[in-house]
Amino acid sequence: MPITKSAKKALRQSIKTKSGNRAYRRQIKDLIKKIRSLVLEKKLEEAKKLLPKIYKILDKAAKTKVIKKNTASRKKSRITKLVNKS
């Protein structure tokens, strides 16, 4: 456990950051699952409406360094390819 005042503050900050990062990752995973299930159900219009939303979340996550830029790019590419292919 932290002893100094600055170490205690650093711990508080890291806990807060960790919870925010987990929220971003959860949103990304949930949206990708939702799009994949919509594509399987052949509801392509609804899946296409969700694309801008997932783009926005992936870009924000990459901007705040929750995920790497190339990871965000790869996920966007694969999801778009999946929706357009079907």
Backbone bond lengths (Angstrom), bond angles and torsions (degrees), N, CA, C in turn:
res aa  C-N    CA-C-N  psi(-1)  N-CA   C-N-CA  omega(-1)  CA-C   N-CA-C  phi
1 M - - - 1.454 - - 1.534 109.55 -
2 P 1.327 115.60 146.98 1.456 119.05 -179.05 1.531 111.29 -68.63
3 I 1.315 113.75 147.09 1.463 119.18 -178.03 1.520 110.86 -109.87
4 T 1.320 116.44 -48.68 1.465 119.65 -177.62 1.520 111.21 -75.79
5 K 1.319 113.96 160.43 1.469 120.67 -178.16 1.531 111.17 -61.44
6 S 1.332 115.90 -41.97 1.470 119.76 -178.39 1.523 111.52 -68.59
7 A 1.327 117.17 -34.22 1.465 120.97 178.18 1.525 110.60 -68.55
8 K 1.332 116.43 -36.36 1.464 120.25 177.31 1.521 110.60 -64.98
9 K 1.339 115.65 -41.77 1.463 120.12 178.94 1.536 110.55 -65.74
10 A 1.326 116.39 -41.35 1.465 120.77 178.87 1.529 110.37 -61.10
11 L 1.318 116.98 -38.73 1.464 121.22 178.03 1.527 110.72 -64.20
12 R 1.353 115.70 -45.78 1.465 119.54 177.69 1.525 110.83 -58.57
13 Q 1.322 116.47 -44.43 1.465 120.75 -178.86 1.519 111.21 -63.76
14 S 1.325 116.37 -43.17 1.463 119.07 -177.34 1.530 111.18 -66.92
15 I 1.325 117.21 -34.75 1.467 120.65 177.80 1.526 110.08 -65.76
16 K 1.336 115.90 -43.45 1.463 120.89 179.89 1.537 110.77 -64.38
17 T 1.328 116.11 -43.90 1.465 121.28 179.29 1.523 110.86 -63.37
18 K 1.334 115.73 -43.12 1.458 121.21 -179.70 1.523 111.44 -59.33
19 S 1.339 116.70 -43.25 1.464 119.56 -178.74 1.533 110.79 -67.45
20 G 1.330 116.69 -37.11 1.466 120.01 177.10 1.518 111.93 -65.27
21 N 1.329 115.88 -42.90 1.466 120.45 178.96 1.526 111.44 -63.45
22 R 1.325 115.71 -40.17 1.469 119.43 178.64 1.523 111.05 -63.95
23 A 1.325 116.22 -37.09 1.465 120.18 178.85 1.527 110.19 -63.37
24 Y 1.349 117.05 -43.98 1.465 120.77 177.47 1.528 110.60 -59.26
25 R 1.333 115.74 -49.02 1.468 120.01 -178.40 1.533 111.35 -60.98
26 R 1.336 116.51 -40.12 1.464 121.05 178.94 1.525 110.11 -63.07
27 Q 1.334 116.98 -44.48 1.469 120.73 179.25 1.522 110.66 -59.88
28 I 1.325 116.04 -44.34 1.461 120.82 -179.15 1.526 110.09 -61.16
29 K 1.333 116.15 -49.84 1.461 120.39 -179.00 1.528 111.55 -60.88
30 D 1.336 116.79 -43.82 1.455 120.53 -178.62 1.524 111.56 -62.59
31 L 1.339 116.35 -44.79 1.464 119.54 -179.08 1.524 111.87 -65.89
32 I 1.324 117.07 -39.84 1.467 119.99 178.98 1.529 109.97 -63.93
33 K 1.330 116.53 -42.40 1.472 120.27 177.60 1.526 110.47 -61.99
34 K 1.331 116.07 -41.63 1.460 121.03 -178.84 1.533 110.57 -63.20
35 I 1.326 116.74 -45.41 1.466 120.71 -179.75 1.524 110.15 -63.74
36 R 1.342 116.21 -44.11 1.471 119.12 179.94 1.526 111.59 -61.19
37 S 1.328 116.82 -41.17 1.461 119.55 -179.80 1.525 110.59 -67.82
38 L 1.342 117.47 -37.37 1.466 120.70 177.36 1.520 110.99 -63.94
39 V 1.325 116.72 -39.61 1.470 120.21 179.10 1.525 109.82 -65.69
40 L 1.327 117.46 -40.75 1.463 120.70 178.62 1.533 111.43 -64.03
41 E 1.340 115.74 -34.17 1.465 120.39 178.95 1.526 112.32 -83.88
42 K 1.340 116.47 3.53 1.482 123.26 179.13 1.531 112.59 64.94
43 K 1.335 117.38 27.37 1.464 121.30 176.31 1.526 108.00 -98.19
44 L 1.338 115.67 71.48 1.456 121.64 -171.93 1.523 112.94 -70.45
45 E 1.326 117.83 -33.15 1.466 119.94 -179.13 1.527 110.58 -64.51
46 E 1.333 116.15 -42.98 1.462 119.95 178.57 1.529 110.78 -65.90
47 A 1.333 116.59 -38.29 1.460 120.57 178.58 1.527 110.38 -64.36
48 K 1.340 116.54 -40.42 1.469 119.88 179.56 1.522 111.61 -67.02
49 K 1.336 116.99 -30.31 1.462 120.05 177.66 1.532 111.42 -70.46
50 L 1.328 117.00 -26.58 1.469 120.57 179.90 1.530 112.86 -82.38
51 L 1.338 117.48 -16.45 1.467 120.22 -177.63 1.529 113.57 -56.59
52 P 1.337 119.96 -48.87 1.474 118.37 179.98 1.530 112.75 -60.55
53 K 1.318 115.91 -33.42 1.468 120.14 179.74 1.526 110.71 -65.54
54 I 1.330 116.46 -44.57 1.466 118.77 -179.67 1.523 110.95 -70.96
55 Y 1.345 117.21 -33.07 1.464 120.16 175.24 1.525 109.93 -59.75
56 K 1.323 115.61 -45.39 1.458 120.99 -177.64 1.534 110.99 -62.09
57 I 1.316 115.99 -45.74 1.462 119.65 -178.22 1.529 111.13 -67.40
58 L 1.338 116.86 -41.19 1.469 119.74 178.69 1.523 111.14 -64.15
59 D 1.335 116.76 -41.58 1.464 120.15 179.82 1.523 111.47 -64.85
60 K 1.328 116.54 -41.60 1.466 120.01 178.78 1.528 110.58 -65.47
61 A 1.322 116.80 -40.75 1.463 120.68 179.86 1.530 110.41 -64.51
62 A 1.322 116.98 -38.83 1.461 120.72 178.32 1.527 110.34 -69.66
63 K 1.318 116.31 -38.20 1.464 121.09 -179.22 1.526 111.19 -63.90
64 T 1.323 116.80 -40.60 1.460 121.08 -179.45 1.523 111.79 -89.88
65 K 1.323 116.85 9.11 1.468 124.72 175.44 1.528 113.64 62.74
66 V 1.337 115.86 31.12 1.458 119.73 172.60 1.531 107.92 -73.95
67 I 1.340 115.27 -41.69 1.464 121.32 172.07 1.523 107.40 -126.94
68 K 1.313 116.46 162.35 1.462 119.72 -179.70 1.520 110.39 -76.42
69 K 1.321 114.88 157.14 1.460 121.90 -177.43 1.529 111.53 -59.60
70 N 1.320 116.57 -44.05 1.467 120.32 -178.63 1.528 111.66 -68.63
71 T 1.324 116.82 -31.78 1.467 120.83 177.35 1.521 109.65 -65.67
72 A 1.331 115.96 -43.97 1.467 120.25 177.78 1.521 110.05 -61.59
73 S 1.312 116.13 -44.21 1.460 121.39 -179.70 1.526 110.86 -61.87
74 R 1.328 116.21 -43.35 1.464 120.96 -179.61 1.525 111.32 -64.26
75 K 1.328 116.29 -43.39 1.466 119.96 179.74 1.525 111.04 -63.81
76 K 1.341 117.21 -42.45 1.466 120.96 178.71 1.521 110.25 -62.04
77 S 1.328 115.85 -43.77 1.458 120.63 -178.89 1.521 112.03 -62.55
78 R 1.308 116.37 -45.57 1.472 119.95 -177.00 1.526 111.96 -68.52
79 I 1.327 116.85 -38.84 1.461 120.09 179.29 1.527 110.03 -66.80
80 T 1.345 116.57 -43.85 1.467 120.62 179.77 1.523 110.12 -62.22
81 K 1.327 115.78 -43.44 1.458 121.02 179.55 1.537 110.80 -60.84
82 L 1.332 116.35 -41.44 1.458 122.06 179.03 1.524 111.24 -62.36
83 V 1.325 116.07 -44.85 1.472 120.36 -177.22 1.527 110.04 -69.17
84 N 1.333 117.02 -42.84 1.464 119.81 -177.27 1.519 113.40 -72.64
85 K 1.330 116.53 -30.73 1.458 121.32 -178.66 1.528 111.72 -67.80
86 S 1.312 116.31 -37.02 1.471 121.22 -175.18 1.507 113.64 -73.83
